[in-house]
Amino acid sequence: MDGRSRCAARIRRLLSYARPRSIRGRITALVTLLALALLIPTAMAEGAVGRQAVADAIWLEVRQQADLTAAAVRAGTASDLILPQVAGANLVQVVAPDHHVIGASKDARGLPPLSSVWPSASDPERDVQTCASPRVGCVRLSALRVQPGASSPVVYAGRPVAALTSTEIFARLFGIQDAVLVLLAAWATWLVVGRTLRPVEAIRTELATINFNDLSGRVPEPPGDDEIANLARTVNGTLSRIERAKRSRDRILTRQRQFVADASHELRTPLAGLRTELEEARMHPEETDLAALLGDAMGDVDRLEQIITDLLLLARVEAHADGERLPVNLTALVRREVATRTARPEVRLWAERDVHVVAVQSQLVRALRNLLDNAQRHARDAVDVQVRTCGGFAEVIVADDGPGIPEADRERVFERFTRLDSARSRDHGGTGLGLAIARDVAHSHDGSLRAGESSSGGARFVFRIPLDESGPSP
């Protein structure tokens, strides 16, 4: 059992070595095997048909010669030297009933009767193949009874079977032809598969040069619409998506690093102020105004709490984890928020009736409050708020008559912890996250927030989110 197992394992190993490694080699081997499986039976059938055709032709020739000789004997024109009239049928004998040769062709003279077969009156013609005579070897002949009577002689007409007969020549020709066809099929398959797989090798080579640090490379796309062309286009599409994802990841990582640095700085400032106040109070307790100290400390704690709250809100907005989106009447929501604004400067509202959206209401409230806080902080006399619909979107426009935002800084104001000048210092309130939160809320609702210039020269913010198409018409 162990010996057989080792032998089987050795055979499997040999077969694995013999199996072509490449797809090109495997397909060529498969086509070659199929060609052999188809052509070998065909060659055998062709050889059999060819041999039968040659044999039939030989029998036809010797029968024809036997008929001609028998006719001459019946007519009395035959002599003891018979001249064959059919090419190839050179062995001719006329044999008496006592098996005595009474006439023969030149090649059959001096030979005993070519066959012992004696046709009967009821079956006057017989086809015979014999190898009885060592002088002429094997012979195919026709034995024909001249007359039906008992004293009728028999004519033997035949031809020798050569060592290399016509049938063997045909068989060898068919074999050579089939071998050439198999070789041509293998060669053509090798070339065609190689040419077909050439773009795959080019794709593999190009992919080997692409690394994660540089995803700008693309594989060559062959013309056409076959599987390889589709593969190349799919690979390039995948590389493009990976490249976009990498750029997005790099941007996110850069923003996160900057955000962590800015957040650390913003949190450190009130903490440092609080620590300084407490240390000074501990060093000079008799000179410390406790009420003022507690007031300043509470202010710093409030600022820390506000920064942390805004950071948590940003995280929830980015994670889409701050509540379920429900239908919201944006007009009513804005009216309620504006109504709570009692501080100066005045907030004026123009709103279309019943503008409906689908949103997280708490996020909309926070974004609107941030925009109103920012506008009131920088306005001189009034803040104008407008609610309207425009091209499938609901728009909330908040404009003030303050100093405005330079055009070059209208995108930078949405960056986290960004303050453009002393007018936007922490003495005026705010954490530097209000506009960033408002824009993230707009983006999380498939909308946008843009900064521009109001008609009075101040800042103008346009908050846009999609309308609720399934809700009541505005």
Phi and psi in degrees as a GROMACS rama.xvg file:
@    title "Ramachandran Plot"
@    xaxis  label "Phi"
@    yaxis  label "Psi"
@TYPE xy
-65.0502  -39.4759  ASP-2
-63.3112  -43.1772  GLY-3
-64.8486  -38.97  ARG-4
-62.9313  -43.4029  SER-5
-64.0073  -39.3926  ARG-6
-64.6896  -43.0285  CYS-7
-64.1103  -41.0842  ALA-8
-63.8173  -39.1309  ALA-9
-64.9711  -39.2244  ARG-10
-65.9137  -42.6655  ILE-11
-62.0994  -37.4261  ARG-12
-65.1348  -42.8936  ARG-13
-64.1615  -40.5004  LEU-14
-65.212  -37.6047  LEU-15
-65.6673  -35.4794  SER-16
-69.3628  -36.1096  TYR-17
-75.2594  -23.0139  ALA-18
-69.9417  131.988  ARG-19
-60.1225  141.599  PRO-20
-82.5907  -34.1106  ARG-21
-93.1532  157.237  SER-22
-62.3892  -39.1783  ILE-23
-58.574  -46.3821  ARG-24
-66.4798  -38.9115  GLY-25
-65.4034  -44.2687  ARG-26
-65.6671  -40.3126  ILE-27
-62.4724  -43.9442  THR-28
-63.1466  -40.2588  ALA-29
-64.6494  -44.8065  LEU-30
-64.1898  -38.8269  VAL-31
-63.119  -43.7131  THR-32
-63.7512  -41.0759  LEU-33
-64.0555  -40.3547  LEU-34
-62.9536  -42.5918  ALA-35
-63.0357  -42.8682  LEU-36
-63.3013  -31.2808  ALA-37
-85.8019  -39.1365  LEU-38
-83.3222  -30.8347  LEU-39
-62.8767  -50.0709  ILE-40
-61.1187  -35.7581  PRO-41
-63.2616  -43.3793  THR-42
-63.3149  -40.7334  ALA-43
-63.5023  -42.3626  MET-44
-65.7545  -42.1039  ALA-45
-62.5978  -41.9535  GLU-46
-62.5903  -41.6131  GLY-47
-64.6577  -43.6013  ALA-48
-64.2822  -40.4787  VAL-49
-64.5903  -44.3663  GLY-50
-61.443  -41.2649  ARG-51
-65.3972  -39.3426  GLN-52
-65.2736  -42.968  ALA-53
-65.3806  -42.107  VAL-54
-61.7907  -43.003  ALA-55
-62.0316  -38.6066  ASP-56
-65.492  -40.6325  ALA-57
-63.8223  -47.8645  ILE-58
-60.2497  -37.5725  TRP-59
-63.4473  -40.7371  LEU-60
-64.9963  -47.9039  GLU-61
-69.0562  -33.3206  VAL-62
-64.9777  -41.043  ARG-63
-62.4042  -43.076  GLN-64
-65.6308  -39.4678  GLN-65
-63.5962  -40.3956  ALA-66
-62.6946  -43.0013  ASP-67
-65.1829  -42.5487  LEU-68
-67.8967  -41.3384  THR-69
-62.6435  -38.8412  ALA-70
-63.4058  -39.6245  ALA-71
-66.5243  -38.9056  ALA-72
-65.1789  -43.1348  VAL-73
-64.0812  -32.9698  ARG-74
-83.2423  -8.70701  ALA-75
77.4692  15.9122  GLY-76
-98.9641  -1.01075  THR-77
-79.329  146.015  ALA-78
-118.714  178.209  SER-79
-70.8508  -17.7673  ASP-80
-108.568  108.78  LEU-81
-94.9506  132.308  ILE-82
-99.6091  113.994  LEU-83
-61.8489  139.386  PRO-84
-107.765  -11.026  GLN-85
-109.994  123.313  VAL-86
-60.0226  132.99  ALA-87
97.1545  -32.5444  GLY-88
-87.2981  73.4286  ALA-89
-94.6532  -4.60634  ASN-90
-106.451  105.831  LEU-91
-132.347  132.381  VAL-92
-137.873  145.915  GLN-93
-114.979  117.847  VAL-94
-115.665  129.886  VAL-95
-73.8732  167.404  ALA-96
-60.1683  -23.337  PRO-97
-87.768  16.6494  ASP-98
62.9972  32.6328  HIS-99
-102.944  130.982  HIS-100
-76.3898  117.415  VAL-101
-104.515  -5.82002  ILE-102
-165.778  145.208  GLY-103
-156.304  156.335  ALA-104
-78.2829  170.511  SER-105
-57.7093  -44.5994  LYS-106
-74.0447  -15.1743  ASP-107
-106.544  0.21004  ALA-108
-67.4128  140.4  ARG-109
79.8273  2.22733  GLY-110
-96.5798  147.897  LEU-111
-68.0775  170.691  PRO-112
-50.1408  136.578  PRO-113
-66.0531  -22.4884  LEU-114
-153.727  154.477  SER-115
-92.7883  -1.55482  SER-116
-69.6533  130.31  VAL-117
-125.776  107.403  TRP-118
-62.888  144.397  PRO-119
-90.3362  172.257  SER-120
-66.6719  -32.8421  ALA-121
-78.2216  -22.1538  SER-122
-132.809  77.4771  ASP-123
-73.647  -10.7299  PRO-124
-133.757  132.189  GLU-125
-133.385  139.792  ARG-126
-97.8715  131.081  ASP-127
-136.382  140.418  VAL-128
-120.759  122.492  GLN-129
-136.424  153.179  THR-130
-127.176  31.1597  CYS-131
-70.9727  -31.0523  ALA-132
-95.0977  117.819  SER-133
-70.3847  -20.3707  PRO-134
-72.1813  -36.1721  ARG-135
-109.142  -8.59634  VAL-136
76.0864  -150.247  GLY-137
-75.8166  140.931  CYS-138
-134.844  137.887  VAL-139
-103.572  122.552  ARG-140
-141.755  163.153  LEU-141
-115.638  125.956  SER-142
-102.257  118.58  ALA-143
-124.808  125.489  LEU-144
-77.2219  128.243  ARG-145
-71.4786  -46.1385  VAL-146
-133.028  159.8  GLN-147
-75.4076  -14.7717  PRO-148
-67.8199  165.503  GLY-149
-68.4398  -26.9547  ALA-150
-89.7478  10.9647  SER-151
-73.2135  131.867  SER-152
-72.6305  172.129  PRO-153
-123.358  135.213  VAL-154
-98.9103  129.404  VAL-155
-109.77  120.158  TYR-156
-126.932  127.321  ALA-157
-156.523  -178.755  GLY-158
-144.353  145.043  ARG-159
-72.2249  151.907  PRO-160
-94.0027  109.276  VAL-161
-70.6517  166.415  ALA-162
-64.2143  -37.4587  ALA-163
-115.546  94.6714  LEU-164
-83.8325  170.609  THR-165
-61.9043  -36.5634  SER-166
-64.344  -37.9616  THR-167
-67.5832  -37.556  GLU-168
-61.6403  -44.0414  ILE-169
-60.3219  -43.364  PHE-170
-61.7126  -42.1467  ALA-171
-68.6802  -38.1468  ARG-172
-62.357  -44.0012  LEU-173
-63.2541  -39.3663  PHE-174
-63.5475  -44.3655  GLY-175
-63.4464  -41.8104  ILE-176
-60.6993  -44.8752  GLN-177
-67.0862  -37.367  ASP-178
-63.2056  -41.8873  ALA-179
-63.5397  -41.17  VAL-180
-63.6172  -40.4258  LEU-181
-63.0642  -44.1614  VAL-182
-63.7135  -41.4209  LEU-183
-63.6181  -40.8944  LEU-184
-62.8173  -43.4015  ALA-185
-64.8537  -43.8877  ALA-186
-65.0778  -45.8371  TRP-187
-63.5894  -40.8621  ALA-188
-63.6414  -42.0796  THR-189
-59.6934  -44.6958  TRP-190
-67.9956  -46.7833  LEU-191
-64.7848  -45.8106  VAL-192
-65.1276  -39.084  VAL-193
-61.6807  -43.7547  GLY-194
-67.0932  -36.8166  ARG-195
-66.9016  -39.123  THR-196
-87.4038  -3.01337  LEU-197
-58.6486  -43.4038  ARG-198
-62.0205  -31.0707  PRO-199
-64.722  -40.4293  VAL-200
-65.2333  -39.016  GLU-201
-63.8837  -39.7735  ALA-202
-63.6297  -44.7892  ILE-203
-61.9104  -43.0415  ARG-204
-62.9845  -43.9196  THR-205
-67.4973  -40.391  GLU-206
-62.9933  -33.662  LEU-207
-65.8174  -23.6734  ALA-208
-88.9984  -10.9706  THR-209
-88.1258  130.549  ILE-210
-127.665  170.923  ASN-211
-67.5787  -23.9399  PHE-212
-74.3865  -25.4793  ASN-213
-138.017  101.019  ASP-214
-103.766  19.9869  LEU-215
-80.2402  -15.1223  SER-216
-69.9294  152.664  GLY-217
-135.362  148.038  ARG-218
-80.1507  150.909  VAL-219
-66.0927  139.174  PRO-220
-105.05  111.268  GLU-221
-68.7998  154.088  PRO-222
-69.6118  163.552  PRO-223
101.861  -172.879  GLY-224
-133.866  32.981  ASP-225
-86.8016  -174.176  ASP-226
-64.2316  -38.3612  GLU-227
-68.9553  -41.0443  ILE-228
-62.5568  -42.4348  ALA-229
-64.0274  -37.7295  ASN-230
-61.8404  -44.7966  LEU-231
-62.4813  -42.7421  ALA-232
-65.1755  -38.6275  ARG-233
-65.306  -42.0036  THR-234
-61.4116  -44.7605  VAL-235
-64.5226  -39.0332  ASN-236
-63.0206  -41.1379  GLY-237
-64.8191  -41.8507  THR-238
-62.3258  -38.908  LEU-239
-63.8603  -43.2221  SER-240
-65.0819  -40.2  ARG-241
-64.5495  -40.2753  ILE-242
-64.0962  -42.931  GLU-243
-64.0145  -40.798  ARG-244
-63.9303  -38.0664  ALA-245
-66.2773  -43.7408  LYS-246
-61.9944  -41.9514  ARG-247
-64.0974  -41.3658  SER-248
-63.3085  -42.3646  ARG-249
-62.2235  -41.5377  ASP-250
-63.7079  -42.2501  ARG-251
-64.3601  -42.9058  ILE-252
-63.7606  -40.2161  LEU-253
-63.141  -44.0575  THR-254
-63.7132  -39.3472  ARG-255
-66.1413  -42.6119  GLN-256
-62.7241  -43.4358  ARG-257
-66.0011  -38.3867  GLN-258
-63.8217  -44.0169  PHE-259
-62.2056  -41.5989  VAL-260
-64.9891  -44.9008  ALA-261
-65.5415  -43.1107  ASP-262
-62.9146  -40.4827  ALA-263
-61.7344  -41.7857  SER-264
-65.4061  -44.7813  HIS-265
-65.4731  -37.1901  GLU-266
-74.2345  -32.9421  LEU-267
-67.265  -33.08  ARG-268
-62.6996  -54.4321  THR-269
-65.5096  -32.2291  PRO-270
-65.6237  -40.8949  LEU-271
-64.6599  -41.6411  ALA-272
-62.465  -43.3912  GLY-273
-64.0182  -41.8369  LEU-274
-64.6393  -41.09  ARG-275
-61.9524  -44.8291  THR-276
-62.2657  -42.5389  GLU-277
-69.2137  -40.3513  LEU-278
-65.2774  -39.7356  GLU-279
-64.7846  -38.9398  GLU-280
-66.1443  -36.5924  ALA-281
-69.811  -34.7434  ARG-282
-74.5499  -34.901  MET-283
-128.749  68.6327  HIS-284
-65.152  -32.2477  PRO-285
-71.4418  -20.472  GLU-286
-99.6674  3.55447  GLU-287
-92.2425  130.867  THR-288
-87.4636  105.631  ASP-289
-59.8229  -41.8176  LEU-290
-63.4027  -43.5417  ALA-291
-65.9732  -40.3475  ALA-292
-61.0616  -46.3721  LEU-293
-64.795  -36.5723  LEU-294
-64.9724  -45.3881  GLY-295
-63.8164  -41.6116  ASP-296
-63.4468  -42.2766  ALA-297
-64.1686  -35.517  MET-298
-63.0785  -44.2256  GLY-299
-64.7988  -39.8793  ASP-300
-64.4891  -41.3562  VAL-301
-60.4237  -42.1572  ASP-302
-64.2083  -43.3024  ARG-303
-59.6533  -44.4752  LEU-304
-62.5052  -39.1412  GLU-305
-67.2542  -41.4099  GLN-306
-62.8641  -45.3576  ILE-307
-63.5451  -41.1763  ILE-308
-61.493  -43.0079  THR-309
-65.9373  -38.4823  ASP-310
-62.9841  -43.1702  LEU-311
-63.8391  -39.2989  LEU-312
-64.5157  -42.6464  LEU-313
-58.7756  -42.7865  LEU-314
-62.9115  -41.3498  ALA-315
-67.835  -39.4469  ARG-316
-64.2222  -44.1418  VAL-317
-66.1788  -30.2716  GLU-318
-89.77  0.14181  ALA-319
53.812  43.0613  HIS-320
-125.15  33.4838  ALA-321
-111.063  19.9331  ASP-322
132.759  171.434  GLY-323
-88.8904  141.87  GLU-324
-80.1472  127.551  ARG-325
-134.138  161.271  LEU-326
-61.88  134.626  PRO-327
-132.957  133.846  VAL-328
-83.2014  98.8388  ASN-329
-64.0842  -35.8359  LEU-330
-61.2114  -47.5553  THR-331
-64.8023  -39.1214  ALA-332
-61.8437  -46.4572  LEU-333
-65.2191  -39.4219  VAL-334
-59.1637  -43.7642  ARG-335
-63.4325  -42.1584  ARG-336
-68.0336  -40.4231  GLU-337
-65.5394  -36.7566  VAL-338
-64.0975  -25.7265  ALA-339
-81.2938  -7.85358  THR-340
-84.5163  97.5749  ARG-341
-99.6154  -16.9398  THR-342
-77.4468  158.644  ALA-343
-82.7087  154.583  ARG-344
-76.0155  167.839  PRO-345
-67.8592  144.519  GLU-346
-110.314  120.528  VAL-347
-108.636  142.704  ARG-348
-125.618  133.727  LEU-349
-124.897  123.022  TRP-350
-141.267  138.701  ALA-351
-71.6789  156.715  GLU-352
-81.4712  130.92  ARG-353
51.1942  67.9737  ASP-354
-91.208  116.526  VAL-355
-106.537  139.257  HIS-356
-136.391  167.717  VAL-357
-112.229  116.896  VAL-358
-160.337  171.96  ALA-359
-86.1282  109.397  VAL-360
-60.2246  -39.3031  GLN-361
-62.7581  -35.3403  SER-362
-70.4396  -40.2994  GLN-363
-62.2838  -42.0844  LEU-364
-60.558  -44.3938  VAL-365
-66.4595  -42.2614  ARG-366
-62.2745  -43.4423  ALA-367
-64.7673  -42.3021  LEU-368
-62.6554  -40.8815  ARG-369
-62.2546  -42.7123  ASN-370
-65.5912  -42.0634  LEU-371
-67.7557  -39.837  LEU-372
-60.7683  -44.5339  ASP-373
-63.3838  -42.9109  ASN-374
-65.7332  -45.7538  ALA-375
-66.8721  -29.4278  GLN-376
-68.0036  -28.9799  ARG-377
-113.693  -7.69159  HIS-378
-74.2164  152.064  ALA-379
-91.9955  -48.5456  ARG-380
-122.21  -37.4144  ASP-381
-156.596  158.369  ALA-382
-122.725  130.054  VAL-383
-107.149  129.798  ASP-384
-121.124  135.099  VAL-385
-132.655  136.324  GLN-386
-119.095  126.318  VAL-387
-153.987  171.602  ARG-388
-110.396  147.855  THR-389
-157.031  108.781  CYS-390
57.569  46.2164  GLY-391
83.3121  5.92467  GLY-392
-123.618  151.942  PHE-393
-96.5607  135.638  ALA-394
-122.243  133.835  GLU-395
-116.105  116.456  VAL-396
-108.984  123.623  ILE-397
-118.357  116.92  VAL-398
-126.371  145.899  ALA-399
-128.497  171.963  ASP-400
-111.02  31.5823  ASP-401
-84.1619  -157.455  GLY-402
-71.1491  -13.9318  PRO-403
79.2405  179.664  GLY-404
-122.679  123.782  ILE-405
-54.5894  145.957  PRO-406
-58.44  -35.9059  GLU-407
-67.9513  -19.8079  ALA-408
-105.701  9.31315  ASP-409
-74.5236  -13.1603  ARG-410
-98.6186  -32.7746  GLU-411
-66.766  -24.6397  ARG-412
-66.5622  -18.0504  VAL-413
-88.6011  -4.40039  PHE-414
-74.5034  150.539  GLU-415
-71.5351  137.082  ARG-416
62.2036  30.6906  PHE-417
-94.4496  128.907  THR-418
-130.167  127.852  ARG-419
-80.1135  -35.4696  LEU-420
-157.001  -172.164  ASP-421
-64.2384  -24.5762  SER-422
-65.001  -22.0904  ALA-423
-111.868  40.2928  ARG-424
-83.6212  168.943  SER-425
-70.6063  -13.6633  ARG-426
-66.7011  -21.9323  ASP-427
-90.9564  6.2459  HIS-428
88.8285  171.104  GLY-429
91.5449  156.375  GLY-430
-107.234  -3.28256  THR-431
81.7505  7.6862  GLY-432
-115.202  -4.66841  LEU-433
-61.5503  -50.9898  GLY-434
-68.6507  -34.9408  LEU-435
-62.6244  -41.6502  ALA-436
-64.5233  -43.0616  ILE-437
-61.9232  -42.9801  ALA-438
-67.2896  -41.3313  ARG-439
-62.5297  -35.5638  ASP-440
-63.9749  -43.4722  VAL-441
-62.0258  -45.4927  ALA-442
-65.9295  -37.7427  HIS-443
-66.849  -19.0162  SER-444
-103.46  21.9689  HIS-445
61.4381  35.3036  ASP-446
-123.012  -154.09  GLY-447
-154.495  163.723  SER-448
-140.005  120.831  LEU-449
-122.608  148.27  ARG-450
-107.189  142.575  ALA-451
-151.751  -158.255  GLY-452
-114.427  133.342  GLU-453
-80.5752  170.224  SER-454
-64.745  -22.6748  SER-455
-94.8436  5.40858  SER-456
93.3774  -4.21237  GLY-457
-85.857  -160.399  GLY-458
-88.2703  147.225  ALA-459
-136.134  120.847  ARG-460
-114.033  131.109  PHE-461
-113.76  110.852  VAL-462
-99.9687  120.533  PHE-463
-125.453  131.767  ARG-464
-140.467  156.295  ILE-465
-63.4047  147.536  PRO-466
-72.5665  157.846  LEU-467
-84.7048  100.388  ASP-468
-68.1933  -23.2807  GLU-469
-89.1535  -8.01557  SER-470
-89.0238  -171.94  GLY-471
-63.7948  148.991  PRO-472
-66.6018  140.206  SER-473
